[in-house]
């Protein structure tokens, strides 16, 4: 994806594409695994951690990224694949490696449809598989 495509994606959701927002969004979109705030801070050495956190909060609010709870107590973030917004259909299975502590996204494996009892409204799904990734095996 080109830089202008990232800018257009942010603008289409009502987010002004500042250089910092583009850096954070691009870092998430181009990684093959979900990233924690610390990993983003390490990767984006020109941006301070509090600015990255504020940017993540904004991107979450505008449904450009979603947070993953992998059981470590540390949120990991991933760019949404859909063009409209993060939806239940955008949610997919994640794999947490106990050795390297990375969370991998399996975009091609979708979470099965769940029928909730009447009156319940689903807002998100977290389907996590834990084990050892092929890099650590």
LOTORNU-946920 format. One record per residue: residue number from 1; chain; z, y, x of N, C-alpha, C, O in turn. Coordinates in steps of 0.1 Angstrom, whole numbers, padded with zeros to 4 digits. Layout:
! LOTORNU-946920
R pos unit    nw    nv    nu   caw   cav   cau    cw    cv    cu    ow    ov    ou
R NUM    A     Z     Y     X     Z     Y     X     Z     Y     X     Z     Y     X
...
This chain:
! LOTORNU-946920
R pos unit    nw    nv    nu   caw   cav   cau    cw    cv    cu    ow    ov    ou
R   1    A  0000 -0012  0008  0000  0000  0000  0000  0012  0009  0007  0013  0019
R   2    A -0008  0022  0005 -0008  0035  0013  0003  0044  0009  0009  0043 -0002
R   3    A  0006  0054  0018  0016  0063  0015  0014  0071  0002  0024  0073 -0005
R   4    A  0002  0074 -0001  0000  0081 -0014  0003  0072 -0026  0006  0077 -0037
R   5    A  0001  0059 -0024  0004  0050 -0035  0019  0050 -0038  0024  0050 -0049
R   6    A  0027  0050 -0027  0042  0051 -0029  0046  0064 -0036  0054  0064 -0045
R   7    A  0039  0075 -0032  0042  0088 -0038  0038  0088 -0053  0046  0093 -0061
R   8    A  0027  0082 -0056  0023  0082 -0070  0032  0073 -0078  0035  0076 -0090
R   9    A  0037  0062 -0072  0047  0053 -0079  0059  0061 -0083  0064  0060 -0094
R  10    A  0065  0069 -0073  0077  0076 -0076  0074  0087 -0086  0082  0089 -0096
R  11    A  0063  0094 -0085  0060  0105 -0094  0058  0099 -0108  0062  0106 -0118
R  12    A  0052  0088 -0110  0050  0082 -0123  0063  0079 -0130  0063  0077 -0142
R  13    A  0074  0078 -0123  0087  0075 -0129  0096  0088 -0129  0108  0087 -0132
R  14    A  0090  0099 -0126  0097  0112 -0127  0105  0115 -0114  0115  0123 -0115
R  15    A  0102  0109 -0103  0110  0111 -0091  0101  0119 -0081  0090  0115 -0078
R  16    A  0106  0130 -0077  0099  0138 -0067  0098  0131 -0054  0108  0127 -0048
R  17    A  0086  0128 -0048  0085  0120 -0036  0087  0128 -0023  0078  0132 -0016
R  18    A  0100  0130 -0020  0104  0136 -0008  0102  0126  0004  0100  0114  0001
R  19    A  0102  0131  0016  0100  0123  0027  0111  0112  0028  0108  0100  0031
R  20    A  0123  0115  0025  0134  0105  0026  0132  0095  0015  0134  0083  0018
R  21    A  0129  0099  0003  0127  0089 -0008  0116  0080 -0005  0117  0068 -0008
R  22    A  0105  0085  0001  0094  0077  0004  0098  0067  0015  0094  0055  0015
R  23    A  0105  0071  0025  0110  0062  0036  0118  0051  0030  0116  0039  0034
R  24    A  0128  0054  0022  0136  0043  0016  0128  0034  0007  0130  0022  0008
R  25    A  0120  0040 -0002  0112  0031 -0011  0103  0022 -0003  0101  0011 -0006
R  26    A  0096  0028  0007  0086  0020  0015  0093  0009  0022  0088 -0002  0023
R  27    A  0105  0012  0028  0112  0001  0035  0116 -0010  0026  0114 -0022  0030
R  28    A  0120 -0007  0014  0123 -0018  0004  0110 -0025  0000  0110 -0038 -0001
R  29    A  0100 -0018 -0003  0087 -0024 -0008  0081 -0033  0003  0074 -0043 -0001
R  30    A  0082 -0030  0016  0075 -0037  0026  0083 -0049  0032  0078 -0056  0040
R  31    A  0096 -0050  0029  0104 -0062  0034  0102 -0074  0025  0100 -0072  0013
R  32    A  0103 -0085  0031  0101 -0098  0023  0115 -0103  0018  0115 -0114  0012
R  33    A  0125 -0096  0021  0138 -0100  0016  0146 -0087  0012  0143 -0076  0016
R  34    A  0156 -0089  0003  0163 -0078 -0002  0172 -0072  0010  0176 -0079  0018
R  35    A  0174 -0059  0009  0182 -0052  0020  0194 -0046  0015  0195 -0040  0004
R  36    A  0205 -0047  0023  0217 -0040  0020  0216 -0025  0025  0207 -0022  0032
R  37    A  0226 -0018  0021  0227 -0004  0025  0228 -0003  0041  0221  0005  0047
R  38    A  0236 -0012  0046  0237 -0013  0061  0224 -0016  0068  0221 -0010  0078
R  39    A  0217 -0026  0062  0204 -0029  0068  0194 -0018  0067  0186 -0015  0076
R  40    A  0194 -0011  0056  0185  0001  0055  0189  0012  0064  0181  0018  0070
R  41    A  0202  0014  0066  0207  0024  0076  0203  0020  0090  0199  0029  0098
R  42    A  0203  0008  0094  0199  0003  0107  0184  0005  0108  0179  0009  0119
R  43    A  0177  0002  0098  0162  0003  0098  0157  0018  0098  0147  0021  0105
R  44    A  0164  0026  0091  0160  0040  0090  0169  0049  0098  0178  0056  0093
R  45    A  0168  0048  0111  0177  0055  0120  0177  0070  0119  0186  0077  0125
R  46    A  0167  0076  0113  0166  0091  0112  0172  0096  0099  0173  0108  0097
R  47    A  0177  0087  0090  0183  0091  0078  0198  0087  0077  0201  0075  0081
R  48    A  0207  0096  0073  0221  0092  0073  0224  0083  0061  0217  0083  0051
R  49    A  0235  0075  0062  0238  0065  0052  0241  0071  0039  0237  0065  0028
R  50    A  0247  0082  0038  0250  0088  0025  0238  0092  0018  0237  0092  0005
R  51    A  0228  0097  0025  0215  0101  0019  0208  0089  0014  0201  0089  0003
R  52    A  0208  0078  0022  0202  0065  0017  0209  0061  0005  0202  0056 -0005
R  53    A  0222  0061  0004  0229  0057 -0008  0225  0065 -0020  0223  0060 -0031
R  54    A  0225  0078 -0019  0221  0087 -0030  0206  0084 -0034  0203  0085 -0046
R  55    A  0198  0081 -0025  0184  0078 -0028  0183  0065 -0036  0176  0064 -0045
R  56    A  0191  0055 -0031  0191  0042 -0038  0196  0044 -0053  0191  0038 -0062
R  57    A  0206  0052 -0054  0212  0055 -0068  0201  0061 -0077  0200  0057 -0088
R  58    A  0193  0070 -0071  0182  0076 -0079  0171  0066 -0082  0167  0066 -0094
R  59    A  0168  0058 -0072  0157  0048 -0075  0161  0038 -0085  0153  0033 -0093
R  60    A  0174  0034 -0084  0179  0025 -0094  0179  0031 -0108  0175  0024 -0118
R  61    A  0183  0043 -0110  0183  0050 -0123  0169  0051 -0129  0168  0052 -0141
R  62    A  0159  0052 -0120  0145  0054 -0125  0138  0040 -0125  0125  0040 -0126
R  63    A  0145  0030 -0123  0139  0016 -0124  0128  0013 -0114  0118  0006 -0117
R  64    A  0129  0019 -0102  0120  0016 -0091  0125  0005 -0083  0117 -0002 -0076
R  65    A  0138  0003 -0082  0144 -0008 -0075  0154 -0014 -0083  0159 -0009 -0093
R  66    A  0159 -0026 -0080  0170 -0033 -0086  0179 -0038 -0076  0176 -0041 -0065
R  67    A  0192 -0039 -0080  0202 -0044 -0071  0205 -0059 -0074  0204 -0064 -0085
R  68    A  0208 -0066 -0063  0210 -0081 -0064  0225 -0083 -0059  0229 -0078 -0049
R  69    A  0232 -0091 -0067  0245 -0095 -0064  0244 -0109 -0059  0242 -0118 -0066
R  70    A  0246 -0111 -0045  0244 -0125 -0040  0257 -0132 -0037  0257 -0142 -0030
R  71    A  0268 -0126 -0042  0281 -0133 -0040  0289 -0129 -0027  0300 -0133 -0024
R  72    A  0283 -0120 -0019  0289 -0115 -0006  0297 -0103 -0008  0305 -0099  0001
R  73    A  0297 -0097 -0020  0304 -0084 -0022  0296 -0072 -0018  0301 -0061 -0019
R  74    A  0284 -0074 -0013  0276 -0063 -0008  0263 -0064 -0016  0256 -0074 -0017
R  75    A  0260 -0053 -0023  0247 -0052 -0030  0235 -0052 -0021  0236 -0046 -0010
R  76    A  0225 -0059 -0025  0212 -0058 -0018  0202 -0053 -0028  0203 -0054 -0040
R  77    A  0192 -0046 -0022  0182 -0038 -0030  0168 -0043 -0028  0165 -0047 -0017
R  78    A  0160 -0043 -0038  0146 -0047 -0037  0138 -0038 -0046  0142 -0034 -0057
R  79    A  0126 -0035 -0042  0116 -0027 -0050  0112 -0036 -0061  0109 -0048 -0060
R  80    A  0110 -0030 -0073  0105 -0037 -0085  0091 -0040 -0083  0083 -0031 -0078
R  81    A  0086 -0052 -0087  0072 -0055 -0086  0064 -0049 -0097  0052 -0046 -0095
R  82    A  0069 -0048 -0109  0062 -0043 -0120  0058 -0028 -0119  0065 -0021 -0112
R  83    A  0048 -0024 -0125  0043 -0010 -0124  0050 -0001 -0134  0051  0011 -0132
R  84    A  0055 -0006 -0145  0061  0002 -0156  0076  0004 -0153  0080  0016 -0152
R  85    A  0084 -0006 -0151  0098 -0005 -0148  0103 -0019 -0145  0096 -0029 -0149
R  86    A  0115 -0020 -0139  0121 -0033 -0137  0124 -0038 -0151  0131 -0032 -0159
R  87    A  0120 -0050 -0154  0123 -0056 -0166  0129 -0070 -0164  0129 -0075 -0152
R  88    A  0133 -0077 -0174  0138 -0091 -0173  0127 -0100 -0167  0129 -0109 -0159
R  89    A  0114 -0097 -0171  0103 -0104 -0165  0101 -0102 -0150  0096 -0111 -0143
R  90    A  0106 -0091 -0145  0106 -0088 -0131  0116 -0095 -0123  0115 -0097 -0111
R  91    A  0126 -0100 -0130  0137 -0107 -0124  0132 -0121 -0119  0126 -0128 -0127
R  92    A  0135 -0125 -0107  0131 -0138 -0102  0143 -0144 -0094  0153 -0138 -0093
R  93    A  0141 -0156 -0090  0151 -0163 -0083  0153 -0158 -0068  0143 -0154 -0062
R  94    A  0165 -0157 -0064  0168 -0152 -0051  0175 -0164 -0043  0182 -0172 -0049
R  95    A  0173 -0164 -0030  0179 -0174 -0021  0187 -0167 -0011  0182 -0159 -0004
R  96    A  0200 -0171 -0010  0209 -0165  0000  0212 -0176  0011  0216 -0187  0008
R  97    A  0209 -0172  0023  0211 -0181  0034  0225 -0178  0040  0229 -0167  0043
R  98    A  0233 -0189  0040  0247 -0188  0045  0248 -0185  0059  0258 -0180  0064
R  99    A  0237 -0189  0067  0238 -0186  0082  0234 -0172  0086  0242 -0165  0092
R 100    A  0222 -0167  0082  0218 -0154  0086  0222 -0143  0076  0220 -0131  0078
R 101    A  0227 -0147  0064  0231 -0139  0054  0221 -0130  0048  0224 -0119  0043
R 102    A  0208 -0134  0049  0197 -0127  0042  0195 -0132  0028  0198 -0144  0026
R 103    A  0190 -0124  0019  0187 -0128  0006  0172 -0127  0004  0166 -0116  0005
R 104    A  0166 -0138  0002  0151 -0139  0000  0147 -0138 -0014  0154 -0143 -0023
R 105    A  0136 -0132 -0017  0131 -0131 -0031  0120 -0141 -0033  0110 -0141 -0025
R 106    A  0121 -0149 -0043  0110 -0158 -0047  0103 -0153 -0059  0106 -0156 -0070
R 107    A  0094 -0143 -0056  0087 -0137 -0067  0079 -0146 -0076  0077 -0143 -0088
R 108    A  0074 -0157 -0071  0066 -0166 -0079  0075 -0176 -0087  0069 -0183 -0095
R 109    A  0088 -0176 -0085  0096 -0185 -0093  0104 -0176 -0103  0114 -0169 -0099
R 110    A  0100 -0176 -0115  0107 -0167 -0125  0119 -0174 -0131  0119 -0186 -0132
R 111    A  0128 -0166 -0136  0140 -0171 -0142  0136 -0176 -0156  0129 -0169 -0163
R 112    A  0140 -0188 -0160  0137 -0193 -0173  0142 -0184 -0184  0152 -0178 -0183
R 113    A  0134 -0184 -0195  0138 -0176 -0207  0151 -0181 -0213  0153 -0193 -0214
R 114    A  0160 -0172 -0217  0173 -0176 -0222  0174 -0170 -0236  0172 -0159 -0238
R 115    A  0178 -0179 -0245  0180 -0175 -0259  0195 -0172 -0261  0203 -0182 -0261
R 116    A  0198 -0160 -0263  0212 -0156 -0265  0216 -0156 -0280  0207 -0155 -0288
R 117    A  0228 -0158 -0283  0232 -0158 -0297  0230 -0144 -0303  0229 -0134 -0296
R 118    A  0229 -0144 -0316  0226 -0132 -0323  0236 -0121 -0320  0248 -0124 -0320
R 119    A  0232 -0109 -0318  0241 -0098 -0315  0242 -0095 -0300  0247 -0084 -0297
R 120    A  0238 -0104 -0292  0239 -0101 -0277  0225 -0096 -0272  0215 -0101 -0276
R 121    A  0226 -0086 -0263  0214 -0080 -0258  0214 -0082 -0242  0224 -0077 -0236
R 122    A  0204 -0088 -0237  0203 -0090 -0223  0198 -0077 -0216  0189 -0071 -0220
R 123    A  0205 -0074 -0205  0202 -0062 -0197  0198 -0066 -0183  0192 -0058 -0175
R 124    A  0201 -0078 -0178  0198 -0082 -0165  0202 -0097 -0163  0210 -0102 -0171
R 125    A  0196 -0103 -0153  0199 -0117 -0150  0200 -0118 -0135  0193 -0111 -0127
R 126    A  0209 -0126 -0130  0211 -0129 -0116  0211 -0144 -0114  0220 -0151 -0117
R 127    A  0200 -0149 -0108  0198 -0163 -0106  0197 -0165 -0091  0188 -0160 -0084
R 128    A  0208 -0171 -0085  0209 -0171 -0070  0211 -0186 -0066  0219 -0193 -0071
R 129    A  0203 -0190 -0056  0204 -0203 -0049  0210 -0200 -0036  0205 -0191 -0029
R 130    A  0220 -0208 -0031  0226 -0206 -0018  0223 -0218 -0010  0223 -0230 -0015
R 131    A  0221 -0216  0003  0218 -0227  0013  0214 -0222  0026  0219 -0211  0030
R 132    A  0206 -0229  0033  0201 -0225  0046  0186 -0223  0046  0178 -0232  0041
R 133    A  0181 -0212  0051  0167 -0208  0051  0160 -0216  0062  0166 -0221  0071
R 134    A  0147 -0217  0061  0139 -0224  0072  0140 -0218  0086  0139 -0225  0096
R 135    A  0143 -0205  0087  0145 -0199  0100  0158 -0203  0107  0159 -0204  0119
R 136    A  0168 -0207  0099  0181 -0211  0104  0183 -0226  0105  0192 -0231  0111
R 137    A  0174 -0233  0098  0176 -0248  0097  0174 -0254  0111  0175 -0267  0112
